[in-house]
Amino acid sequence: MTKYLAIGAGVLAALLVVSGILLKLAWAENGKLEGQLAAATAVIAQKEADARLSAVIVAKQADALAKLETKVVTVTERIYSAPVTRECAASPSMRAATVGVRDIIAPAGGADAGRQPSPAVR
């Protein structure tokens, strides 16, 4: 009887060791999956934040393009309404075109000061 009890205890111990190893492997796999899930969740959250930011930027860009188009149409109308002359650079249409291009390119706060020397040279 003791022989069978010893064999049974050995088999039970072997089963406990195998189940412990399997449990440890499953725990490690679960940790990997949780890490992958956290990474995927972070990527999705960043993608959604980027999409919101992109929508704001696209709306601002569309507004800026609409304003620029209004300026261009105004300049084009000034050029078309200028009287036709035989002069070239001094003609009213060339003057309107030059002033219009300056108006479109110039910053809103006034004309740019242009290139300035560095403070060390002044």
N, CA, C and O atoms as a GROMACS GRO file, in nm:
protein
  488
    1MET      N    1   0.081  -0.118   0.000
    1MET     CA    2   0.000   0.000   0.000
    1MET      C    3   0.087   0.126   0.000
    1MET      O    4   0.055   0.223  -0.069
    2THR      N    5   0.191   0.126   0.073
    2THR     CA    6   0.278   0.241   0.079
    2THR      C    7   0.341   0.267  -0.058
    2THR      O    8   0.366   0.381  -0.096
    3LYS      N    9   0.365   0.160  -0.131
    3LYS     CA   10   0.423   0.175  -0.263
    3LYS      C   11   0.327   0.253  -0.353
    3LYS      O   12   0.368   0.344  -0.425
    4TYR      N   13   0.198   0.216  -0.348
    4TYR     CA   14   0.100   0.287  -0.431
    4TYR      C   15   0.080   0.432  -0.385
    4TYR      O   16   0.058   0.521  -0.467
    5LEU      N   17   0.086   0.453  -0.258
    5LEU     CA   18   0.073   0.587  -0.202
    5LEU      C   19   0.191   0.674  -0.244
    5LEU      O   20   0.172   0.792  -0.274
    6ALA      N   21   0.309   0.619  -0.248
    6ALA     CA   22   0.428   0.694  -0.290
    6ALA      C   23   0.420   0.727  -0.438
    6ALA      O   24   0.454   0.838  -0.480
    7ILE      N   25   0.373   0.630  -0.520
    7ILE     CA   26   0.358   0.655  -0.664
    7ILE      C   27   0.253   0.764  -0.687
    7ILE      O   28   0.273   0.855  -0.767
    8GLY      N   29   0.142   0.753  -0.616
    8GLY     CA   30   0.034   0.853  -0.628
    8GLY      C   31   0.083   0.991  -0.589
    8GLY      O   32   0.051   1.090  -0.655
    9ALA      N   33   0.161   0.998  -0.479
    9ALA     CA   34   0.213   1.127  -0.434
    9ALA      C   35   0.312   1.184  -0.536
    9ALA      O   36   0.316   1.304  -0.558
   10GLY      N   37   0.393   1.096  -0.597
   10GLY     CA   38   0.488   1.140  -0.700
   10GLY      C   39   0.416   1.193  -0.824
   10GLY      O   40   0.454   1.296  -0.879
   11VAL      N   41   0.311   1.121  -0.867
   11VAL     CA   42   0.233   1.165  -0.983
   11VAL      C   43   0.166   1.298  -0.952
   11VAL      O   44   0.164   1.389  -1.036
   12LEU      N   45   0.110   1.310  -0.832
   12LEU     CA   46   0.044   1.434  -0.791
   12LEU      C   47   0.145   1.549  -0.787
   12LEU      O   48   0.113   1.660  -0.830
   13ALA      N   49   0.264   1.525  -0.736
   13ALA     CA   50   0.368   1.628  -0.732
   13ALA      C   51   0.408   1.669  -0.874
   13ALA      O   52   0.428   1.787  -0.902
   14ALA      N   53   0.421   1.569  -0.965
   14ALA     CA   54   0.458   1.599  -1.105
   14ALA      C   55   0.348   1.682  -1.170
   14ALA      O   56   0.378   1.778  -1.243
   15LEU      N   57   0.223   1.648  -1.147
   15LEU     CA   58   0.112   1.725  -1.203
   15LEU      C   59   0.111   1.869  -1.149
   15LEU      O   60   0.085   1.964  -1.223
   16LEU      N   61   0.141   1.884  -1.020
   16LEU     CA   62   0.146   2.019  -0.961
   16LEU      C   63   0.259   2.102  -1.023
   16LEU      O   64   0.243   2.221  -1.048
   17VAL      N   65   0.373   2.039  -1.048
   17VAL     CA   66   0.487   2.110  -1.109
   17VAL      C   67   0.451   2.152  -1.251
   17VAL      O   68   0.477   2.266  -1.290
   18VAL      N   69   0.393   2.060  -1.329
   18VAL     CA   70   0.355   2.090  -1.467
   18VAL      C   71   0.250   2.201  -1.470
   18VAL      O   72   0.260   2.294  -1.550
   19SER      N   73   0.150   2.192  -1.383
   19SER     CA   74   0.046   2.296  -1.381
   19SER      C   75   0.104   2.430  -1.337
   19SER      O   76   0.062   2.535  -1.386
   20GLY      N   77   0.199   2.429  -1.245
   20GLY     CA   78   0.265   2.554  -1.202
   20GLY      C   79   0.342   2.618  -1.318
   20GLY      O   80   0.338   2.740  -1.337
   21ILE      N   81   0.414   2.534  -1.394
   21ILE     CA   82   0.489   2.585  -1.511
   21ILE      C   83   0.393   2.643  -1.614
   21ILE      O   84   0.417   2.750  -1.668
   22LEU      N   85   0.284   2.571  -1.641
   22LEU     CA   86   0.185   2.620  -1.737
   22LEU      C   87   0.120   2.750  -1.690
   22LEU      O   88   0.095   2.841  -1.769
   23LEU      N   89   0.094   2.758  -1.560
   23LEU     CA   90   0.036   2.881  -1.505
   23LEU      C   91   0.133   2.998  -1.518
   23LEU      O   92   0.091   3.109  -1.549
   24LYS      N   93   0.262   2.973  -1.494
   24LYS     CA   94   0.362   3.079  -1.507
   24LYS      C   95   0.372   3.126  -1.653
   24LYS      O   96   0.381   3.247  -1.678
   25LEU      N   97   0.371   3.033  -1.749
   25LEU     CA   98   0.376   3.069  -1.890
   25LEU      C   99   0.252   3.148  -1.931
   25LEU      O  100   0.262   3.245  -2.007
   26ALA      N  101   0.135   3.107  -1.882
   26ALA     CA  102   0.011   3.178  -1.914
   26ALA      C  103   0.016   3.320  -1.854
   26ALA      O  104  -0.029   3.415  -1.918
   27TRP      N  105   0.071   3.333  -1.735
   27TRP     CA  106   0.081   3.464  -1.670
   27TRP      C  107   0.173   3.556  -1.752
   27TRP      O  108   0.143   3.674  -1.772
   28ALA      N  109   0.284   3.502  -1.800
   28ALA     CA  110   0.378   3.581  -1.880
   28ALA      C  111   0.313   3.622  -2.013
   28ALA      O  112   0.330   3.736  -2.058
   29GLU      N  113   0.240   3.531  -2.075
   29GLU     CA  114   0.171   3.562  -2.200
   29GLU      C  115   0.065   3.670  -2.177
   29GLU      O  116   0.047   3.758  -2.261
   30ASN      N  117  -0.004   3.662  -2.065
   30ASN     CA  118  -0.104   3.762  -2.032
   30ASN      C  119  -0.039   3.900  -2.015
   30ASN      O  120  -0.096   4.001  -2.057
   31GLY      N  121   0.079   3.904  -1.954
   31GLY     CA  122   0.151   4.030  -1.938
   31GLY      C  123   0.190   4.090  -2.073
   31GLY      O  124   0.179   4.211  -2.093
   32LYS      N  125   0.235   4.004  -2.165
   32LYS     CA  126   0.269   4.051  -2.300
   32LYS      C  127   0.146   4.108  -2.369
   32LYS      O  128   0.152   4.215  -2.430
   33LEU      N  129   0.035   4.038  -2.359
   33LEU     CA  130  -0.088   4.084  -2.423
   33LEU      C  131  -0.137   4.215  -2.363
   33LEU      O  132  -0.186   4.302  -2.436
   34GLU      N  133  -0.125   4.230  -2.232
   34GLU     CA  134  -0.164   4.356  -2.169
   34GLU      C  135  -0.076   4.471  -2.217
   34GLU      O  136  -0.124   4.582  -2.238
   35GLY      N  137   0.052   4.443  -2.234
   35GLY     CA  138   0.143   4.546  -2.287
   35GLY      C  139   0.108   4.584  -2.430
   35GLY      O  140   0.109   4.702  -2.465
   36GLN      N  141   0.078   4.485  -2.512
   36GLN     CA  142   0.038   4.513  -2.650
   36GLN      C  143  -0.093   4.590  -2.655
   36GLN      O  144  -0.110   4.679  -2.738
   37LEU      N  145  -0.186   4.555  -2.567
   37LEU     CA  146  -0.314   4.625  -2.562
   37LEU      C  147  -0.294   4.770  -2.520
   37LEU      O  148  -0.357   4.860  -2.576
   38ALA      N  149  -0.208   4.794  -2.423
   38ALA     CA  150  -0.181   4.931  -2.380
   38ALA      C  151  -0.116   5.012  -2.492
   38ALA      O  152  -0.150   5.129  -2.511
   39ALA      N  153  -0.025   4.952  -2.566
   39ALA     CA  154   0.039   5.020  -2.678
   39ALA      C  155  -0.062   5.052  -2.787
   39ALA      O  156  -0.062   5.162  -2.842
   40ALA      N  157  -0.149   4.956  -2.820
   40ALA     CA  158  -0.251   4.978  -2.923
   40ALA      C  159  -0.349   5.086  -2.880
   40ALA      O  160  -0.392   5.167  -2.962
   41THR      N  161  -0.385   5.088  -2.753
   41THR     CA  162  -0.476   5.191  -2.702
   41THR      C  163  -0.412   5.329  -2.711
   41THR      O  164  -0.478   5.426  -2.746
   42ALA      N  165  -0.284   5.337  -2.680
   42ALA     CA  166  -0.213   5.465  -2.690
   42ALA      C  167  -0.206   5.512  -2.835
   42ALA      O  168  -0.222   5.631  -2.862
   43VAL      N  169  -0.183   5.421  -2.928
   43VAL     CA  170  -0.178   5.457  -3.070
   43VAL      C  171  -0.314   5.509  -3.117
   43VAL      O  172  -0.321   5.608  -3.190
   44ILE      N  173  -0.421   5.442  -3.076
   44ILE     CA  174  -0.555   5.485  -3.115
   44ILE      C  175  -0.587   5.623  -3.057
   44ILE      O  176  -0.643   5.708  -3.126
   45ALA      N  177  -0.552   5.644  -2.931
   45ALA     CA  178  -0.576   5.775  -2.869
   45ALA      C  179  -0.499   5.885  -2.941
   45ALA      O  180  -0.552   5.994  -2.963
   46GLN      N  181  -0.374   5.858  -2.976
   46GLN     CA  182  -0.293   5.957  -3.048
   46GLN      C  183  -0.350   5.984  -3.186
   46GLN      O  184  -0.352   6.099  -3.231
   47LYS      N  185  -0.398   5.881  -3.253
   47LYS     CA  186  -0.457   5.898  -3.385
   47LYS      C  187  -0.582   5.985  -3.377
   47LYS      O  188  -0.604   6.070  -3.463
   48GLU      N  189  -0.665   5.964  -3.275
   48GLU     CA  190  -0.784   6.047  -3.258
   48GLU      C  191  -0.747   6.191  -3.228
   48GLU      O  192  -0.810   6.283  -3.280
   49ALA      N  193  -0.646   6.212  -3.144
   49ALA     CA  194  -0.602   6.349  -3.114
   49ALA      C  195  -0.547   6.416  -3.239
   49ALA      O  196  -0.573   6.534  -3.263
   50ASP      N  197  -0.471   6.341  -3.320
   50ASP     CA  198  -0.418   6.395  -3.445
   50ASP      C  199  -0.531   6.431  -3.542
   50ASP      O  200  -0.522   6.531  -3.612
   51ALA      N  201  -0.635   6.349  -3.546
   51ALA     CA  202  -0.748   6.376  -3.635
   51ALA      C  203  -0.820   6.505  -3.593
   51ALA      O  204  -0.858   6.585  -3.678
   52ARG      N  205  -0.838   6.525  -3.461
   52ARG     CA  206  -0.901   6.649  -3.414
   52ARG      C  207  -0.815   6.770  -3.449
   52ARG      O  208  -0.867   6.871  -3.496
   53LEU      N  209  -0.685   6.760  -3.426
   53LEU     CA  210  -0.595   6.870  -3.458
   53LEU      C  211  -0.593   6.897  -3.608
   53LEU      O  212  -0.592   7.012  -3.651
   54SER      N  213  -0.593   6.792  -3.686
   54SER     CA  214  -0.593   6.807  -3.831
   54SER      C  215  -0.719   6.877  -3.878
   54SER      O  216  -0.713   6.960  -3.969
   55ALA      N  217  -0.833   6.846  -3.819
   55ALA     CA  218  -0.958   6.912  -3.856
   55ALA      C  219  -0.952   7.061  -3.827
   55ALA      O  220  -1.000   7.142  -3.907
   56VAL      N  221  -0.894   7.098  -3.714
   56VAL     CA  222  -0.880   7.240  -3.679
   56VAL      C  223  -0.787   7.310  -3.778
   56VAL      O  224  -0.816   7.420  -3.824
   57ILE      N  225  -0.676   7.246  -3.810
   57ILE     CA  226  -0.580   7.306  -3.903
   57ILE      C  227  -0.640   7.320  -4.043
   57ILE      O  228  -0.620   7.422  -4.108
   58VAL      N  229  -0.713   7.220  -4.088
   58VAL     CA  230  -0.776   7.226  -4.220
   58VAL      C  231  -0.878   7.338  -4.224
   58VAL      O  232  -0.888   7.409  -4.325
   59ALA      N  233  -0.955   7.355  -4.118
   59ALA     CA  234  -1.054   7.464  -4.114
   59ALA      C  235  -0.984   7.600  -4.119
   59ALA      O  236  -1.030   7.689  -4.190
   60LYS      N  237  -0.875   7.616  -4.044
   60LYS     CA  238  -0.800   7.744  -4.047
   60LYS      C  239  -0.742   7.768  -4.186
   60LYS      O  240  -0.745   7.881  -4.236
   61GLN      N  241  -0.690   7.663  -4.247
   61GLN     CA  242  -0.631   7.676  -4.381
   61GLN      C  243  -0.738   7.714  -4.482
   61GLN      O  244  -0.712   7.798  -4.569
   62ALA      N  245  -0.856   7.655  -4.472
   62ALA     CA  246  -0.966   7.689  -4.564
   62ALA      C  247  -1.006   7.835  -4.547
   62ALA      O  248  -1.035   7.904  -4.646
   63ASP      N  249  -1.009   7.882  -4.423
   63ASP     CA  250  -1.042   8.022  -4.397
   63ASP      C  251  -0.935   8.114  -4.455
   63ASP      O  252  -0.967   8.216  -4.516
   64ALA      N  253  -0.808   8.078  -4.437
   64ALA     CA  254  -0.699   8.159  -4.491
   64ALA      C  255  -0.704   8.162  -4.644
   64ALA      O  256  -0.679   8.266  -4.705
   65LEU      N  257  -0.736   8.050  -4.706
   65LEU     CA  258  -0.746   8.045  -4.851
   65LEU      C  259  -0.863   8.129  -4.901
   65LEU      O  260  -0.852   8.194  -5.005
   66ALA      N  261  -0.974   8.129  -4.828
   66ALA     CA  262  -1.089   8.211  -4.868
   66ALA      C  263  -1.053   8.360  -4.860
   66ALA      O  264  -1.090   8.437  -4.949
   67LYS      N  265  -0.983   8.399  -4.754
   67LYS     CA  266  -0.941   8.539  -4.742
   67LYS      C  267  -0.844   8.578  -4.853
   67LYS      O  268  -0.854   8.686  -4.910
   68LEU      N  269  -0.750   8.488  -4.884
   68LEU     CA  270  -0.654   8.516  -4.991
   68LEU      C  271  -0.725   8.526  -5.125
   68LEU      O  272  -0.691   8.610  -5.208
   69GLU      N  273  -0.823   8.441  -5.147
   69GLU     CA  274  -0.897   8.446  -5.272
   69GLU      C  275  -0.971   8.579  -5.286
   69GLU      O  276  -0.978   8.636  -5.395
   70THR      N  277  -1.025   8.630  -5.175
   70THR     CA  278  -1.092   8.760  -5.178
   70THR      C  279  -0.994   8.869  -5.216
   70THR      O  280  -1.027   8.957  -5.297
   71LYS      N  281  -0.874   8.866  -5.160
   71LYS     CA  282  -0.773   8.966  -5.195
   71LYS      C  283  -0.734   8.956  -5.342
   71LYS      O  284  -0.721   9.058  -5.410
   72VAL      N  285  -0.716   8.833  -5.391
   72VAL     CA  286  -0.674   8.814  -5.530
   72VAL      C  287  -0.783   8.863  -5.626
   72VAL      O  288  -0.752   8.926  -5.727
   73VAL      N  289  -0.908   8.835  -5.594
   73VAL     CA  290  -1.018   8.881  -5.680
   73VAL      C  291  -1.021   9.033  -5.682
   73VAL      O  292  -1.043   9.092  -5.788
   74THR      N  293  -1.001   9.096  -5.568
   74THR     CA  294  -1.000   9.243  -5.561
   74THR      C  295  -0.889   9.300  -5.648
   74THR      O  296  -0.912   9.395  -5.723
   75VAL      N  297  -0.770   9.244  -5.638
   75VAL     CA  298  -0.656   9.292  -5.718
   75VAL      C  299  -0.684   9.269  -5.866
   75VAL      O  300  -0.657   9.357  -5.948
   76THR      N  301  -0.736   9.153  -5.900
   76THR     CA  302  -0.766   9.123  -6.040
   76THR      C  303  -0.868   9.222  -6.096
   76THR      O  304  -0.854   9.267  -6.210
   77GLU      N  305  -0.969   9.254  -6.019
   77GLU     CA  306  -1.069   9.352  -6.064
   77GLU      C  307  -1.006   9.489  -6.083
   77GLU      O  308  -1.041   9.560  -6.178
   78ARG      N  309  -0.914   9.528  -5.993
   78ARG     CA  310  -0.845   9.658  -6.010
   78ARG      C  311  -0.763   9.660  -6.138
   78ARG      O  312  -0.759   9.761  -6.208
   79ILE      N  313  -0.698   9.548  -6.168
   79ILE     CA  314  -0.617   9.541  -6.291
   79ILE      C  315  -0.706   9.550  -6.414
   79ILE      O  316  -0.676   9.623  -6.508
   80TYR      N  317  -0.816   9.476  -6.412
   80TYR     CA  318  -0.906   9.478  -6.528
   80TYR      C  319  -0.973   9.614  -6.547
   80TYR      O  320  -1.000   9.655  -6.660
   81SER      N  321  -1.000   9.685  -6.436
   81SER     CA  322  -1.070   9.813  -6.448
   81SER      C  323  -0.976   9.929  -6.478
   81SER      O  324  -1.023  10.040  -6.504
   82ALA      N  325  -0.846   9.907  -6.477
   82ALA     CA  326  -0.751  10.014  -6.508
   82ALA      C  327  -0.760  10.047  -6.657
   82ALA      O  328  -0.780   9.958  -6.740
   83PRO      N  329  -0.745  10.174  -6.690
   83PRO     CA  330  -0.753  10.212  -6.832
   83PRO      C  331  -0.636  10.155  -6.911
   83PRO      O  332  -0.526  10.140  -6.859
   84VAL      N  333  -0.662  10.123  -7.036
   84VAL     CA  334  -0.561  10.065  -7.124
   84VAL      C  335  -0.478  10.179  -7.184
   84VAL      O  336  -0.532  10.275  -7.237
   85THR      N  337  -0.346  10.166  -7.174
   85THR     CA  338  -0.255  10.264  -7.232
   85THR      C  339  -0.146  10.189  -7.307
   85THR      O  340  -0.139  10.067  -7.304
   86ARG      N  341  -0.062  10.267  -7.376
   86ARG     CA  342   0.049  10.205  -7.450
   86ARG      C  343   0.176  10.199  -7.364
   86ARG      O  344   0.277  10.142  -7.407
   87GLU      N  345   0.173  10.255  -7.248
   87GLU     CA  346   0.289  10.250  -7.159
   87GLU      C  347   0.299  10.111  -7.099
   87GLU      O  348   0.201  10.036  -7.095
   88CYS      N  349   0.416  10.078  -7.052
   88CYS     CA  350   0.433   9.944  -6.996
   88CYS      C  351   0.437   9.950  -6.844
   88CYS      O  352   0.334   9.931  -6.780
   89ALA      N  353   0.551   9.976  -6.786
   89ALA     CA  354   0.566   9.969  -6.641
   89ALA      C  355   0.491  10.080  -6.570
   89ALA      O  356   0.450  10.063  -6.456
   90ALA      N  357   0.473  10.194  -6.635
   90ALA     CA  358   0.405  10.306  -6.570
   90ALA      C  359   0.255  10.304  -6.596
   90ALA      O  360   0.185  10.396  -6.554
   91SER      N  361   0.204  10.202  -6.663
   91SER     CA  362   0.061  10.198  -6.695
   91SER      C  363  -0.020  10.174  -6.567
   91SER      O  364   0.030  10.113  -6.473
   92PRO      N  365  -0.143  10.221  -6.565
   92PRO     CA  366  -0.226  10.201  -6.446
   92PRO      C  367  -0.249  10.053  -6.413
   92PRO      O  368  -0.257  10.016  -6.296
   93SER      N  369  -0.259   9.969  -6.516
   93SER     CA  370  -0.281   9.827  -6.486
   93SER      C  371  -0.157   9.764  -6.422
   93SER      O  372  -0.170   9.680  -6.332
   94MET      N  373  -0.038   9.802  -6.467
   94MET     CA  374   0.086   9.750  -6.406
   94MET      C  375   0.100   9.802  -6.263
   94MET      O  376   0.143   9.730  -6.173
   95ARG      N  377   0.064   9.930  -6.243
   95ARG     CA  378   0.069   9.987  -6.109
   95ARG      C  379  -0.028   9.911  -6.017
   95ARG      O  380   0.007   9.879  -5.903
   96ALA      N  381  -0.148   9.884  -6.067
   96ALA     CA  382  -0.246   9.811  -5.987
   96ALA      C  383  -0.198   9.670  -5.957
   96ALA      O  384  -0.217   9.619  -5.846
   97ALA      N  385  -0.135   9.606  -6.054
   97ALA     CA  386  -0.083   9.470  -6.032
   97ALA      C  387   0.029   9.471  -5.928
   97ALA      O  388   0.031   9.386  -5.839
   98THR      N  389   0.121   9.567  -5.939
   98THR     CA  390   0.232   9.574  -5.845
   98THR      C  391   0.184   9.602  -5.703
   98THR      O  392   0.227   9.537  -5.608
   99VAL      N  393   0.094   9.699  -5.690
   99VAL     CA  394   0.041   9.732  -5.558
   99VAL      C  395  -0.040   9.613  -5.503
   99VAL      O  396  -0.033   9.583  -5.384
  100GLY      N  397  -0.114   9.546  -5.591
  100GLY     CA  398  -0.194   9.432  -5.547
  100GLY      C  399  -0.107   9.318  -5.497
  100GLY      O  400  -0.138   9.256  -5.396
  101VAL      N  401   0.001   9.291  -5.567
  101VAL     CA  402   0.092   9.184  -5.523
  101VAL      C  403   0.155   9.220  -5.389
  101VAL      O  404   0.169   9.136  -5.301
  102ARG      N  405   0.193   9.348  -5.374
  102ARG     CA  406   0.248   9.392  -5.245
  102ARG      C  407   0.146   9.377  -5.134
  102ARG      O  408   0.179   9.336  -5.023
  103ASP      N  409   0.020   9.409  -5.164
  103ASP     CA  410  -0.085   9.396  -5.062
  103ASP      C  411  -0.106   9.251  -5.021
  103ASP      O  412  -0.129   9.221  -4.904
  104ILE      N  413  -0.098   9.162  -5.119
  104ILE     CA  414  -0.120   9.020  -5.088
  104ILE      C  415  -0.003   8.962  -5.010
  104ILE      O  416  -0.023   8.885  -4.916
  105ILE      N  417   0.117   8.998  -5.048
  105ILE     CA  418   0.236   8.939  -4.987
  105ILE      C  419   0.270   9.003  -4.852
  105ILE      O  420   0.319   8.935  -4.762
  106ALA      N  421   0.244   9.133  -4.838
  106ALA     CA  422   0.284   9.205  -4.716
  106ALA      C  423   0.211   9.149  -4.595
  106ALA      O  424   0.095   9.109  -4.606
  107PRO      N  425   0.278   9.145  -4.480
  107PRO     CA  426   0.211   9.099  -4.358
  107PRO      C  427   0.103   9.198  -4.316
  107PRO      O  428   0.103   9.314  -4.357
  108ALA      N  429   0.011   9.150  -4.234
  108ALA     CA  430  -0.104   9.231  -4.193
  108ALA      C  431  -0.063   9.354  -4.113
  108ALA      O  432  -0.132   9.456  -4.118
  109GLY      N  433   0.046   9.348  -4.040
  109GLY     CA  434   0.089   9.458  -3.955
  109GLY      C  435   0.160   9.569  -4.030
  109GLY      O  436   0.199   9.668  -3.968
  110GLY      N  437   0.179   9.558  -4.156
  110GLY     CA  438   0.251   9.658  -4.234
  110GLY      C  439   0.362   9.593  -4.313
  110GLY      O  440   0.378   9.471  -4.314
  111ALA      N  441   0.439   9.677  -4.378
  111ALA     CA  442   0.546   9.626  -4.462
  111ALA      C  443   0.658   9.567  -4.377
  111ALA      O  444   0.686   9.615  -4.267
  112ASP      N  445   0.720   9.464  -4.428
  112ASP     CA  446   0.832   9.400  -4.361
  112ASP      C  447   0.954   9.491  -4.370
  112ASP      O  448   0.976   9.555  -4.473
  113ALA      N  449   1.031   9.497  -4.266
  113ALA     CA  450   1.150   9.583  -4.264
  113ALA      C  451   1.258   9.530  -4.357
  113ALA      O  452   1.355   9.600  -4.385
  114GLY      N  453   1.243   9.411  -4.404
  114GLY     CA  454   1.344   9.354  -4.492
  114GLY      C  455   1.456   9.291  -4.413
  114GLY      O  456   1.444   9.269  -4.293
  115ARG      N  457   1.561   9.262  -4.481
  115ARG     CA  458   1.675   9.197  -4.416
  115ARG      C  459   1.753   9.300  -4.337
  115ARG      O  460   1.788   9.406  -4.389
  116GLN      N  461   1.780   9.270  -4.212
  116GLN     CA  462   1.852   9.361  -4.124
  116GLN      C  463   1.983   9.296  -4.082
  116GLN      O  464   1.992   9.174  -4.072
  117PRO      N  465   2.087   9.379  -4.056
  117PRO     CA  466   2.213   9.323  -4.006
  117PRO      C  467   2.195   9.267  -3.865
  117PRO      O  468   2.106   9.309  -3.791
  118SER      N  469   2.279   9.174  -3.831
  118SER     CA  470   2.268   9.116  -3.698
  118SER      C  471   2.304   9.220  -3.592
  118SER      O  472   2.375   9.316  -3.621
  119PRO      N  473   2.255   9.202  -3.469
  119PRO     CA  474   2.283   9.299  -3.362
  119PRO      C  475   2.432   9.317  -3.337
  119PRO      O  476   2.474   9.426  -3.295
  120ALA      N  477   2.513   9.217  -3.360
  120ALA     CA  478   2.657   9.228  -3.334
  120ALA      C  479   2.723   9.324  -3.433
  120ALA      O  480   2.825   9.386  -3.401
  121VAL      N  481   2.665   9.337  -3.552
  121VAL     CA  482   2.726   9.423  -3.656
  121VAL      C  483   2.682   9.567  -3.638
  121VAL      O  484   2.755   9.658  -3.677
  122ARG      N  485   2.565   9.591  -3.582
  122ARG     CA  486   2.512   9.728  -3.569
  122ARG      C  487   2.593   9.814  -3.485
  122ARG      O  488   2.561   9.931  -3.466
   0.00000   0.00000   0.00000
